[in-house]
Amino acid sequence: MRKLSGIALITLIIIFVTNDIFAQTSQSTVKQVSLENTEQFTITSKYVPGENYVIQVALPVNYLSYDYSFPVLYVLDGDKSFGMTMDIANWLMWFSEIRDIIVVGISYGQGVDAWWEKRERDYTHSTDTVNARYSAKGIGGAGNFLKFMKNELIPVINQKYKTLPGKNGLMGISYGGMLTSYALFAQPDLFNGFIIIGPTLIWNNRDILRMENNYAANHTSLHKSIYIAYGSLDNKSWVINPTDELIKGIKQHNYEGLRFESQVLDGETHISSFATALTHGLKTLYRR
C-alpha cells in the first residue's frame, strides 16, 4: 500500500511539473499582435524635462517603392489613438478616398495612469484660473510640448522619412482638441492642417476664443485646412457651447485662404464621436 502511495505521489509531481513547463512554454511562444508598415523609437526631450516620448510611425503600403514624399499627420494621445488613426487612414488610402499619408503617434508608453496624467501636463496651455483643480503643479505645459514637436520631433521625422516639408497636420480629441486649437493660433506656422474633435474649450474661461479674436484683429488670412466636430451628446458647458462660439467666430472673420468644415455628430458622445469625426477630418485634410 505504501508502495502504491509513493508511485501515486511521484505521478502527481510529474503531472504538475509537466503542466507547469507546458504553461510556461505556451506563454513564451504566444506572439503579440504587430502592425504592418509601422516603426517605433523614443526621443528624450530637453524641452519637457525627463520625458522619453515613444514615437509610433505608420507608413503607407509600399512606401519604399515610391519616389515621392508624403504629408504627415501627428496624432496626440498616441497611446490610445495611434492604432485607430492608422487603421482608418489605411482603409481610406486603400479605397483612394484620401491621398497617402504618414501617421505619427506621440505616446508615453508607461500605462494608462501615466498617459492620463502627462496628457494633462502637455495639452493644457495655462493653469485654469476658474477651476482650482486645474491650478495645480504639472498643468500648463503646452508651450514646452509644442517646442518639443517643433525642434525635436518634426525635424527627426523629416530626416528619417520621405515627408513634404510644411505639410504637417495635427489631430486631437478632448484636451488634445484643445491643444490642437491652441497650436492653430499660438504656432500658426507649425501645421497646415487641423482635426479638432470635442475640444474642452471651457479651459481658463474660454481663453482660446480670446486667442482667435486677437489673431483676427491682426490677420485677415489663415491659409489652413481645419475640421472641427463634436457629438450632440457631449458636455454642453465644457465642449459644445464654447466650440460653437469658436466656429461662429472663425466663420464671421471670413479668413482668406481658409478651408473650414464643422460638424455636429447627432446622437454621439464625447468618445463615440471620435472615429466618425476622425474619418471626416482625414477626408477634409487629405481628400484626393
N, C-alpha and C positions, 0 to 999 in steps of 0.2 A: 504494500500500500504506500509506504514511504517512497519507494522507487517510482511509482506512478505519479505521486505528488511532485517529485523532483523533475520528472520529464515534463509534466504539465507546466511547471513554473518556467522551465527553460524555453518551452514552446511559446509561452506568453511573452517572454522577454524578446525572443526572436521576432515575433509578430510586431511588438511595439517598436523595436529598433528599425525594422524594415519599413513600417509605415512612416516613421519619423524621417528616415532617409528619403523615402518616396515623396513626402510632402515638401521637404527642403529642395529636392531636385526639381519638383514641379514648379515651385515658386521661382527658382533661379532660371528656369527655362521659359517662363512667361515673358512674352515680348510686349513692350509698351507700344501704344499707337504712335506712329510718326507721320508727320505731314509732308507730303511730297513737295519738292521745289522750295524748301524752307532752309534757313540758316539761322544760327543764334550766336551771339557774342555779348560781352559785357564792356561797359565803359565806366570807368571811375571818374566822377565829375569833381572838378575843382570849384565849380560854382554852387553845387549842392554838397557841402562837405560831408564826407563819409558815405556817400551814396554810390553804390555799384549798380547801375541800371542794366537790366537784361534787355537786350535789343533783339527782337524777332523779325526776320525778314522773309517775306514770301515773294518769290519771283514768278513772272508769267511762265506758262508752259513753253518749253523750247526756247527759253531765254537765251541760252548760249548760242543758238543758231541765228539769232537776229543781229543785224549790223547797225541797228539804230537804238536810240535811247528812250527812256520811259519817264513819265511823270511819277511822282512819289506821293502816296497818302500816308501821313503819320497818324497813328491810332493811339489815343490816350486810353488808359485803363487796359493796357495790353494783357495783363494777367487774366482778364475776363473776356476781352473783346477781340483779341487778335485772331483767334481761330474762326469766329463767326464772320468777321470782316473779310478774312481771306477767302472763306468758302463762298460767301455771297458774291464777292468780286470775281471769283473763278467761274461761277455759274454765268454771270453777266458777260464776262470776257469770252467764254466758250460759245455763247449764243450771239456774239458780236453786238451786244446791246451797249457795251462800253468799250473804249479803247483799252489796250493792255496797260497795266499799271504795276508798280512795285508797292507792296503794302509793308509798312514798318510799324511794328508794335513796340511801345515803350512800357516795360514791365519792371517789377521789383523782384519777382522770383523768390519771395520769402513767406508765402502763405497768405491767406485771406486777411488775417488781422493786421499784418504789416501793410498790405496793399491798402486797406481801408484807412489806416492812419496816415500813410505817406501821401496818398492822393489828396487828403485834406490839406496837407502842407503845400504840395506842389501846385494845386489847381485853384487855390484862393489867392487873390492878388493883394489883400489887405486884411486887417482884422475887421470884425464886424462890430461897429460901434452901437448897433441896435440890439443885437443878441449877445449877451455877456458870455454865453458858452463859447462863442467863436472869437473871443478876445484873448484866448489863452496862448501860451507859448507853442510854437510849432505851426502857427497859422500865417498865411500871407506870403508864401514863398514863390508865387507865380513868376515874379520878375527873375529870380535866380533860375527857375526851371526853364524859362524861355532863353536865358543866356546859355544854359546847357545845350538846348536844342540848336541855337544859332551858331555857337562857337565850337561845340564838341560833336554833337550827334550828326547834324546835317553835313558838315564837312567830311566826316568819316563815311557816311552813306554815299556822298558824291564821289569819293575817292575809290570805294570798293565796288561800286556798281555803275551800270550804264544809265545814268539819270539825266533828265533835262533840267539844267540849272534854271532856277526861277519858276519851276513848275511844281511847287510843293503844296499839298493840301493838308488840312488838319481836321480831324474828326473827334468829337467828344459828346458824351451824354452826361446830364446832371451837372455835377461840379466840372466835369470835362467839357460840357457845353458852355459853362460859364467861362472857363479858361479860353476856349476857342473864341468866344465873343470878346474877351479881354484882348487876346492877341490881335484880333482884327483892327482894333483902334490903338492899342499900345505899341504894336510892332507890325504896322501895315505892310511893310516891305518883306516880311519873313515868309509869308504864304500868299498864294494867289487864289486858293480855293478853301472854302469853309463849310463843313457839315456840322450844324449845331442842333443838338437833339435834347429836348426837355431841359433847357438851361435854368439853373437856380438863380435867376436874375434879381431876386429879392435881396441878395447879399449887400450888406452895408448900405441899406436904404436905397437900393437900386442904382448904385453909382455907375454901373455900365451904361445906363441910359444917359447919365450926365456926360460920360465919355463920348458917346455918339453925338450928342448935341455940340460938345466942344469941337469934335472933329469937323462937323458940318459948318461950324462958324468959321473955319479956316480952310476948308476944302470944298470944291464943287464937283470933284470927280472921285470915283472909287472903282478902279479897274480890277474888280474881283468877281468870282463866282461864289454865291452864297446860297445854301439851302438851310432853312430853319424850320423845325417842326416840333410838335408836342402832341400828346394824346389828350383827347377831350376829357378823360377821367383823371388827369394829372391834378396836382395840388394847385388850386386857384391862386392863392397868395404867393406861394414860392415860385411857381413856374408860369402859369397861364397868363395872369394879369400883367406882370412885368414884361413877359415875352411879347404879348400883344402890343404893348406900348413901344417896344423896340422895333417891331415890324412896322408899326404906324409911322414912327419917326424916320426910319430908313426910306419908306415909300414917299413920305412928304418931302424929304430932302432931294429926292429925284437925282441921285448921283449920276454923273456922266460915266459911261463905261461899265456900269454895274449890271451883272446878270443875277437876278434875285428871284428866288422862289420860296414861298412859305406855305405851310400845310398844317391843318388840324386833322389828326387821325381819329376819326369817330369811333368811340367805344374802346379806345386803347388807354392803358395806364402809363405811368411813368416808365415802367420797364417793358411792358408788352409792345409799346410803340417803337422800340429800338430797332428791331430787324426790318420792319416796313420802312421806317424813316431812313435807315441806312441805305436800303435798296434805292429809294428815290433820290437820296443825296448823291450816291455814286453815279446815277444816271444823269443828274443835273450837272455834276462837275466833269464827267468823262464820257458823255454820250458821243458816239461816233458821228 
